[in-house]
């Protein structure tokens, strides 16, 4: 009997546990279903947000690309304007420098006129010497004969010229020389050569020893300017640019002057013609007055006014004599 009771109790307990498990499973299944639905919604929402973010990123990328293009244009325009401003500033600086030199000359002239003779005799030579020294330094720098170049040229030896890989132009005809410098050089090179020969005795001695015994004059200067190219190229370029600018300004001034002269010529001719006409008319009128005794041959010729005035003058003179 105990066995059957225990079996019955176990069966009841098992049925009860089975019901509980079934309820728990149903509950868990329902929760899982709800969770799956929510997860699907979340995934769908995430996909939607991902698309929106991708679209926003694409839009921002396009805006950044456009902005970069505009920024590049702005930078390019700024660089262009900077160059123009720099060129204008350089031109203005040259003009101010020229004007300052003119003013300095004027002040110097005034000072020479005011300074006492004794003081002038002492100060003028010193000022002239200083000005000459400054002008000389400016000329040397303009033609590239700087201190750095002089130090570099002093290190050049005879073997530098002799071993330089440049063939001699023996087949070319000789070019005449002026001031010990060949005339096949450019104007700037010619002036540079004269200055460097007069200021650097080492290069002058090398030239004397090499030309024409070892090499021709043309080859000597060709080798020299190749060796010092890095030192003198900027100065030669600046000189050429200034020369071109001055030439262009001169041409522009000539054109303006020609236009002004062409405009003023008809007016001058017209004025001369009118002046000649008036002069001729005035001369004829004076001749008529002289011959006829009146203001004009067209006016009345009664002759009363002039003779009355003459009579009054005579009467007045007689009265004064009577008083005396």
C-alpha positions, 0 to 999 in steps of 0.5 A, a space after each residue: 500500500 505504501 508503494 502505491 501511495 508513493 507511486 501515486 504521489 510521485 505521479 501527481 507531483 510529476 504532473 504538477 511539475 509538468 504543468 508548471 514547466 509547460 506554463 514556464 515554457 509558454 511564458 518563456 516562448 511568449 517573452 522570446 517572441 516579444 523579444 524577437 519582435 523588438 529585436 527586429 524593430 531595433 534592427 530595422 530602426 538601425 538599418 534606417 538610421 544607417 541609411 540616414 547617416 550614410 546619406 548625411 555623410 555623402 552630403 557632408 562629403 560633397 559640401 567639404 569637396 565644394 568647400 575645398 575647391 572654393 578654398 583653393 580658388 581663394 588661396 590662388 587669388 590671394 597668392 596672385 594678389 600678393 604678387 601684384 602687391 609685392 610688385 607694386 610695393 617694389 615699384 613704389 620703393 624705387 620711386 621713393 628711393 629716387 625721390 629721396 636721392 633728388 631731395 638729398 641733392 637739393 638739401 645738399 645744394 642748400 646746405 652748400 649755399 648756407 654753410 660758411 666758407 671755412 666750414 664748407 671747405 672742410 665738410 664738402 670733401 668729406 661728404 663728397 667722399 662718403 657719397 662717392 663711396 656709397 655710390 661705388 658700393 651701390 654700383 658694385 652691388 648692382 653688378 654683382 661684385 659683392 664681398 661674398 663674390 670677391 672672397 670666392 673669386 680670390 680662391 680661383 687658381 690658374 689650374 681652374 681655368 686651364 682644366 675647365 672642360 671648355 673648348 677654345 673658340 679659335 675659329 671665331 674672329 677676334 672681337 674688338 676690346 674696350 677698357 680691356 674687356 671684350 665687346 662680345 659680352 652683354 652690357 651687364 657682363 662688360 660692366 661686371 668684368 671691369 669692376 671685378 678687374 679693378 677691385 679683385 687683383 687676383 682675377 686681374 693677375 690671372 687674366 694677365 697670365 692666361 690671356 692670350 698666352 694660354 687661352 683666348 680672351 673670350 674663353 677666359 670670360 666664358 669660363 669665369 661667368 660659368 664659375 660665378 653664375 650662382 653668385 651673379 645670376 640674381 643680380 643680372 636678372 634684376 638688372 635686365 628686369 629693371 632695364 625692360 621696365 624702364 624701356 617700357 615706361 619710356 615707350 609709354 611716355 613717348 606715346 603719351 607725348 606724341 598724342 599730346 603733341 598731335 592734339 595741340 598742333 591744330 590748336 596752335 595753328 588755329 591760334 597762330 592764324 587768329 593772331 596773324 589775322 588780328 595783327 593784320 587787322 590792327 595794322 590796317 586800322 592804325 594805318 587808316 587812322 594815321 592817314 585819315 586822322 580819325 578812328 576809322 575810315 567808316 566813322 564820321 569825319 567832322 574833325 571837331 572833337 580833336 581840334 576843340 581839345 587842341 584849342 583848349 590846351 592852347 587857351 590853358 597855356 596862354 592863361 598860365 603865361 598871363 598869370 606869370 
